[in-house]
Structures are given as structure tokens and as C-alpha cells.
């Protein structure tokens, strides 16, 4: 990781901001609507930020949005970068490094995922309690910069227990039913086969997707507090007698946007320090 590139990108973003953000948000497929709740947002297209990749996936707007969300200063990624787009793990996680350089210590990472747990249904929201890195790669490979984090970071509590309980409490307060489970990160871009889904269920996965894990590893390495939320956009291959499409993912996230917005807005509004 080129720390100079991180500093240059952060300096560019900082110049555009009216206030210093306290919370970072990474918004997955179809979930960028949360950024529309930000009051008078400052928007910064990715292509304008030095060293930033560009998002190429439908449902990902490709910009940062910063400002006040329910009384908290936030900066949100409307669209993320994926390993399957051909980016390196370092590029995929570059925005997390930039957020850390901006002084952000807390990050909420969301995604649209396929349900593996047979008790789940499309449209469920799942609080991520743990993950399985099934990508065959890791953003921390290569020389380690001690200024960014220690060589062998502990991942046993990378999903912050206090934030997880806070999310549970918010869901209860709003009368929103949430699932909890283990997110499995695959490279994509092909969806899993039915045999792979059975394997992942056997390994302990509850949901599967093509993102999140690299960003969480990087945030953990940087000492950031992480909350992860999946929208179960479809049931994984072999669980229903129908083909999987990205269109279905976007349609499902549209249907649950109200609950998603209510829950995450309340989590942010009352997020403990």
C-alpha cells in the first residue's frame, strides 16, 4: 500500500468537506439510497479523487457523499470496488485506508448477499457476526507498513460486539426482525453452483457475496470498529427452482429499502462512541 497515495486522496477529499466525518459507510448493490438521507451532501465522484478506482457495476453510483446523517457527520461510498472487476485487493480496500487517514474510527459496511441459511428469506436483513474469506487472496499480503497496522492483526473480534448489540437493540426498538450470521466472501462474478452452496453451508456460512471481507480485514488491520449488515437479496443457487440474476438483487433491495433505511439511520443516529 502506497501511503503517499492514501494521503493524496485523503487530502483531496478533506478539501471538499465542510466538516470532519466521524463514521464511514460502504453501501452495497441497491443500498446507496441511504446516502440520499444525508442533509445537503457534498458529493465527490470517484474519478475526481487521486488514485481512486472507478465503480463499474449496476446499482453502484460511483461517488462519495458526505454530510450530516441523523446528527452524525458521515462519509458514504455509493458503490464499492470488487475483486472481480479486475482490481487488486489493495485497490478494492483503498477507500478504507483513505477513510482511516481522514480520522474515521467507525465504519458500517453493507452488502447484498445470497442466503445460504435455509431459515432465511429474500428481503431479510442479516447482522454479520463473523465471516469466511473464501476469496483465495488477502488485502494484507506483501510488506506490512507498521504505520497502518500490525503485521498479524487479530480477526477474532473484528465485528465490534458493542456495535452488534447496538444494532440488535435498534432493530428491537423499531420492531424490525433481523437475522444474524456468518458472511462468506467469494470472488465472483459467477454465482455459486448448488454444490458450492451446500459446501459453504457445511462450513458454517449463512450468506454469500462478492465483497465486504477485504474491506473488513483492512478496517480491522487499521484498528477501526466495524458493523456489517447484509440484505439477503436472493436465496443461493439450488435453494429455489429459478436462475439467479443481478436484476433480482436490485429489485429485492428496492423492496426492503424502507426497513434498511430506518434501521441503519437509527443505528447511526444513536451509535455509541
N, C-alpha and C positions, 0 to 999 in steps of 0.2 A: 504494500500500500504506500503510495507516494503521499507523504504527509503534506508536502507543499501543494499538491493538487487539492487536497482536502481544505487546506487553509485558504487557497484562492477562491474555491467555490463558496466557502462559508463567508468570506469577506464580501463577495458579490451579493449574496443573499442578505447579509446583515445590512448592507447599504440601502436595501429596498424596504426594510422593515421599520414600522413605526414604533413597535415595542418588542422586547425580548421574549420569545416564546418559552413556555415552561414545559409544554407537552408536545411530543411528536406523534403524528398519526400516519399510518400507512394504510391506504384504503384499497381493497381488492376489487375484483371484477364486479361491476354493477353497484359498488358500495361508495363510490365517490360522491354520492349525493350528500353525505354528511358534511362535506366541505361547504356545501351551499347554505348551511346553517350558520356559518361564520359571519359575523357582522362586519360589513364594509371590508371585505378581504382584500389584501394585497396579493395579486396573482403573478406568478413568475413562471413563464414557460420553460420547460426543461432545456430546450435548445439554446436558451439565452444564458444558462448557467455554465461557467467554465468547467470542462471535464465531465459534465453530466451526460449519461446516455440518453436516448430518446425512447419513449414507450411506443410499441408497435402493435398493441393488442386492442381489439374492440372492447369497449367498456372501460378503457383507461384513458382519461383525458390528457394526461401528459403535462401537468403543471403543479407547482406548489401553490397552496393557498394559506395565507397567514392572517391572523387577527383574533378577535375575541369570540370564543365559543362558550356560552353559558358562564361568563365571568372568568374564564381561564384563557390566557394567551397561548394559542396553539399554532403549529405549522403542520399542514397536512399534505401528503403526497396523494394527488388524484391520479392514480395509476402508478404502478411499480414496474420494475425490470425483472425479467425472468431469465433463468439459465438457458431455457430452450430457445430464447431469441438469438442465441449465439454470443451473449455477453459472458464474460468471465465472472466467477464468484466475487472477485474484487469489485467489478463494475456493478453487479447486482446489489451489493451492500454499500456502495459508495455513499448513497444518501444518508444511511445510518451514521456513518463517520462524520458527515457534514453536520447532521443534527447534534451529535455529541460536541463537535467543535463550536457550535452555536451556544452551547451551555445547557442543552436539554438533557435531563436525567431520567425522564419517564417517557415511555413510548407505548402506544396502543397499536397493535398490528392486527389487521383483519384480512380475511380471505373468503372466497367462495370455494367450497370443498365438496367432494363426493362422500356420501355417507357409507361407511362400512358396517357400523353397528346396526344390527337388524332391528333394534328398538327405535332407531331414528326415522324421521320423515323429512321429505323435501320441505324447506322453509324453516326448519329448526335452527335455532342459534346455539352454538356449542362453545362454551368456555374451554380454552385449551389448558389442560393440566400438565401436559408433557408432550414431547414429540419424538419421532423416529426419523433420523436422517437416512433416507434410502436413495440419496442422490449420487452417491459414489464420489463426492467431492466435498470440500470444506473451505469456507472463505478464509480460514486462518492458516492454510497451507503456505509454506515458504518462510522466509525470515520474519521474525517477530520484532515489532517495534515496541519496546517496553513503555514508551510514552502513550501508546494506545491501549495497552493491556498486557497482562502477564502471559507467559508462554503457554501454560497449561491451565486455562480457566475452568472452574468448576461449573458444570451444567446441571447439577442435581436440583438446584432451586432457581433455574433461570426464569421460570414463570413465577412472578412475585406472589407469595402466599397472601400477603395483605391485600394486594390488588384483586386477587382472585376472590377472596372473601367479600371485598367491597362490591365486586360485580354481582356476586350472588345476592347480597343484601339489596342492591339496586333493583335486580330482577324481581325479588320478592315484593319490594315496595311498589313496583309498577304492575304487579300481577302478570309478569311475563314469564312463561315457562322456558327455562334454558336447560340444555343438555351439558354434560361435561365429558371430556375425553381426550384421547391421545391423537394428535395430528401426525400423519405420515407425509413426508415430503418426497415426491418423486420428480424426476427431471421433466417428464412430458416430452414433446407436446401431445403424443398419442395418449389417449385414455387407457387405463389399465385393462387387462384381459380379465375374464371371470376367474381364471386360475390365480392370477396375481392378487385379486381382491380377497380370495379365500386365504391365500398365504399371509397377506397383511393383517387380516382379522385374527389369524392364528398367532401372529407375532404380537398382537395386542393393540393394533390400530383401530380407532373408531371413525376416523375420517381421513381422506387422502386428497392431496392437492399438489400444485406445482410451484409453490412459493413458500414464504414465511420462515422456513427453517434456516436458510442462510442469514436472513435479517436478524432472527432471534439469537443465533450464535454470535453474530457480530455485536449486537447490543449487549449480550452477556459479557463478552470479552471487554467491552468498553465500560462495564460497570453500570449499565442503565437498568432501570426497573421496567419489566415487561409485563403487559397484559395482552393475551391473544384471544381473538374471537373469530370463529368460523361461522359462515352461513352455509348450512347444508343445502346446496343448490340442486342436487340430484342424488339419487341412490346409485352407488357404484355399479360397474359392469356385472351382469349376471344376476343382479338382485331384482330387477324388474324386466319384463319382456319387451324392451324397447331400446333403440340405439341412443347413445349419448351425444349431445351437441352443445356447443358453446352458447347457442341461442337459448337453449333451455336454462342454462346457468343465469343468463341476463334476465330472462323472464321471471325466474324464481326470486332473484334478489329484488326485482321490482315489486313483487307481491309482498315481500316482508320488509320493505324499506321503512314503513311506519314503525314497526316494532324495533327494528335495528336503530333507527334514528332516536327513538325515545330512550332506549336502553343506553346507547353509547353517550348520548347527550347528558343523561343523568349521571353516568359513571364519571364523565369529565367534570361536570359541574361540582360534584362532591368528592372528587379524587383526593385522598389523603396525601399529605406531604411525606 
